[in-house]
Amino acid sequence: SRRPETARLDPSPSYPRTPNGDIIRPTMPEPASAHRSRDACEKSGLDSLLRLENVPSTVSVADMIGKMPTLRSRISRGDSEALWRSALNRACDLLERISRPEMTANETQRFNQAVAAARQTAGAPAPPYRDARGALPPSCADRLRDWIHDAKLKKLPNHETRGHMADDLARYLFAAAFAKAKKRSPHASHFPDDLAPEHANWSTGKFGDRFRVQLADDPSSTVTSHISKDGHYYIHPDPGQCRSLTVREAARLQTFPDNYFFHGPRTQQYVQVGNAVPPFLARQIAARVWEVSERLCRSPEQAPDRSEGRHRDQRQATQVAVPEMAGVR
């Protein structure tokens, strides 16, 4: 017997289009409840409390991890200091041979200096791959430094490098040296053929930013749980270290305090960091919610005098003591 044909639903409604073919989607009116909520906040003076404090400048990757001690990368199979040193020297040899026609003279000089720094690291006593302490530089904002740093720690927890394939060390070194030269991460098209990975889609351009450096002088990119799969999107900006970020470095970029310990296998530690809301941001939101809750719960005779206007409310909002959050400090 013949099956009846089922009706097919058009997944995209027939919206009107512009002359260029772009869809003109209808604008949805704002719910009346949203109008009432906003008006109530403005009349009560709460709208100023719901705004987070503006900061004069951004925080860079160097502000967060720039003063952490040097760690050596590790080799995924049969790791040893000798194997690491040999892999790093081979990477330097390869990068010294390749041509860089797309770079200016100054960029070429910075690239060569980065490779020379890696060569110097390979020739010096091998740095550890874990169990190190790490301060925060003076350029880090005081409030953020006080939030993250714990002087009582004798070493940083969860601060151990992951293992990398020897070929990836050369790609990481190229990417970090390119970033030093160009002030940006390389695209797949910038990699020499000798460093091209055996990926079917490498030359298609679909994943052109597969190897991404966290630029020292810029804010970090968003730390996501993808960091648990590999470190290609989170390459350390120091060419001499030639590795991806540790769990602790990623946690610092997410503003986790240094005394926050991540349990479980390292892969799951990366997942916890990548899935988290930045704690320093969460604390600021909690401070605003706490103040608004206190304001709404006050009795009429306890209500503050708003004769000085909204600026007085803003000053009070910055002086509210917020209880410390369990598990964070």
N, C-alpha and C positions, 0 to 999 in steps of 0.2 A: 504494500500500500504506500502511496506517496504522502510524505509528510507535508502538512500545510506550511506555507511560507510565513515566517514570522516578520512582523513589522520592524523596520530598522529605524531607530531613533537618531536624529541628527545631533551629534554631540555638541555642535556649535550652532546656536540659534542664528537665524538670519537677521543679524543686526545690520543697520545701514552702514555704508562704507564711504570713505573719503575718495576723491578722484584717484589717489595713489593706491587705493585698495585696502587701506588700514581700517580696521573695525572701529566704529563709533559706538562705544558701550554706553548704555544709559546711566546717568548719575543717580545714585540712590539718595533720597532725602535723609537728613540726619534725624534720628528718632527724637520725639519730643522729650523723652526722659533725659537725653543727653543735654538738651537745651536747659532743662530745669536744673540738672546737676551742676552745669557750668555756672549758671546764674547764681545758684546757692553758694558756690565756692567764692565767687567774686564778692557777693554781698557780705559774707562772713569773714572775708580776709584770708581764707584758706588757700586761695589760688597761689599766693606768693610762697606758701610753705610747701606746696607740691612741686616746686621747681628745684632741681638739684643745683648746687653751687657751681658757678662757672670757674674754670681754672685758667690761669694766664698762659699756660703752655702745655704741650703734649709730653708724654713720657715715652722715651725711646727704648729700644731693645738694650742698648748699652747702659741706660740708667738702671735697668733691672738685673742684667746678668753680666755686665761688662767687667765687674770686679771679682767675679767668681774665679777660683783658681783654675789653671789650665788642666784639662783632662785629656788623656790620649784616647783616640778611637780604638775600638777593638775589632778583631777579625772574627767573623762568624764561625769559622771552623778552625779548631786547633790554635786558638789565640795564644800568643806569647809576645813578649817585648821584641824579640828578634824578628818574628813574622810581621809585626806591626811596622817596625823600622824599615824592613825590606819593602813592604807594600807602599809606604809613604815615599821612599826614595825612588821607586819605579814611577810613581805618579808624578814626582817632580821632574824626572828625566823626560817623561812624555810631554809634559806641558812646556818644557824648555825647548822642545824641538818643533812644536806646532807654530804655524804662521798665524798672525792676527791682523789681516789687512783692514778689518773694519774698525780698528782702534787708532786713535790719534797718538802722537808721540808721548804726551803726558799720560794717557790711559795705558799705553804699553809699559811705561815706566812703573805705574802703580801695580799693574798685573805682575810684572817681573819681581817687584818688591814683595808681593804677597807669596809668590812661589818661593822666593829666597827665605822668607820667614818660615815656611813649612819645611824647607830643607834644614834650616837651623834647628827646628824642633826635632827633626829626625836624627840629627847628629848629637843632640844634648842628651843628658840622662832622661830616660823615659818618664814622663809625668804619670801619676797614678790614673786609674780609670774609675776610682770611687773614693769614698771616705775623705772628703775635703770640706773645708769651711769656706764661707763666702760672705763678704760684706756687701754693702750697697754704696755706690759712689755718692759724693756730695751733691751731684747734679739731680739726684732723685729727690722728689718733694718730701719735706719733713714728715708730713702726715702719712704718706705712703711708706716711707722708710720705717717709721715707728710701728706701722701696722704689720710689716713683713718681717723685719729683723728681730731675732731673739739672741741676745748676747750670751745666754746660758747654754746654748747649743755648742757642743764640742765638735760636732761635724754635721753636715747637712744630710737629713734623711732623704731617701729615694733619689740620691744623686750618683748614679752609676751609668756609664755609657753602655749603649746597646752594641751588639755585634753587627758588623757590616761586611759585605763581600769586598774583597780586595779591589775589584774593578770599580765598585761604587766609591771607594776612597778617592780615586782619581777624578771621578765625576764631581764629587763634593768639593775637592780642591779646585777644580776648574770653575765651578759655580761661585765659590767664595772669592777666588781671585778676580773673576769677571765682575762680581759685585763691588769689589774694592776699586776696580778700574772705572766702571761705568755708573756706579751708584744705583744699580738696579740688577735684578736677577736675570740670568740668561734665558733665552727662548731655545727650544729644541734646535732651531736652525743655526744657533750660534755654536753648538757643540761640534768639534772636529769629528770626522768619521771614525777615528780610532777610539773615541769615547762613546759612540752611539750604542745604546743598549739593544739587546736582541728582542725588541718589542715590535709586533706587527704594525702597530699604529704610531710608531715613533715619528715617521716622516709625513704623516697625514695632517698634522697640525691640531688634532683633536685634543691632545694633552701636551701642548707646547710648553707649559710651565710645570712639567713633571718634577723638575729639580728647582726648588725655590729657596733662596737664602733669606733669612730674617735679617734685614739690613740694620746695621748697628745704629745708625743715626735716625731711623724712622720708627714709628710705632710698629709693633709686631702685627702680623696678619692674625685673623681669628684662629684661635687654637680649637680645633675640632677633634672628635674621636678618631678621625682618620689617622691621626698621629700614631695610633696603636698598630696600624698595619705596616707602615715603614716610615722612615724619617725624611723622605725625599722633599716634602713640602716644608720641612723645618730644619734646614741646614744652619749650623752655627756660623756666625759671621766671621769668626777668626779662622783664616786659612790654615794656620799652624795646627789647630785642633782637628780639622778635617773630619767632621762627624756631624751627626744630627743631635738635636737637643735631648738632654736627659729629662726624666720625669720632673725633677726639681726645677730645672730651668723653665720647662713648659708651665709648671705650677706658678712660678714667679711671674711669668707673663700674664697668667690668669689672676694674679694678685692673691694667691694663697699664702698665708703666713708660713714662714720657714718651719715652724714647730707643728705644722699640720702633717700628720703621717698618713700615707696611703698604704692600705693593706692589700694583700693578694699578689698574684703574679704581676710582673712588670707590664705585660700587655694590658691587664685590667687596670693597673694604675694609670696608664695613659688614657684609657677610656674614661675613668673617673674625672681626670683633669679636663678632657675635651668636652664632656657632657655637662660640666658645671657652669653655673652662672658665676661670673667673677665675684668673689666674696667682698671685695672692697666696694664694688658697685652695690651689691645687695645690702651692705651695711648702711650706705647713704640713703637708699630707698627706705630701709627700715627706720632710720632716724626721722624721715619725713612722715612716715605712717604713724610713728609713735607720737610725734608732736600733734598731728591732726587728731589722733584718737584722744589725746589729753584735752585738746581744745573742745572737742565735741562732748566730752564727759563732764566738763566743768559745770557747776551750778550757776545760775544767773548772777548771784552775788559774788562768785569767784571769777566771773568773766573779766578779762583785762580791759582797761580803758584804751579804746582805739583812737583817742583824740589826737595822738601824734601821727596817725595815719598808718599806711601800710609799711613804711620803712621801719617803724618800731617793731612790727611783727617779724620782719625779716631779721632784725638784730636778735630778737628772742629765739628765733628758730635755730640760729647757729650756736646757742648756748645750752641747748637741751642735752642732758646727760642720758645716753642710751645704754641700757644694760648690755653687757657683753654677751655675745651669742655662744651658746654651748657648742663645743667642738671646734671653734674657730680661734679663740684666744685662750 
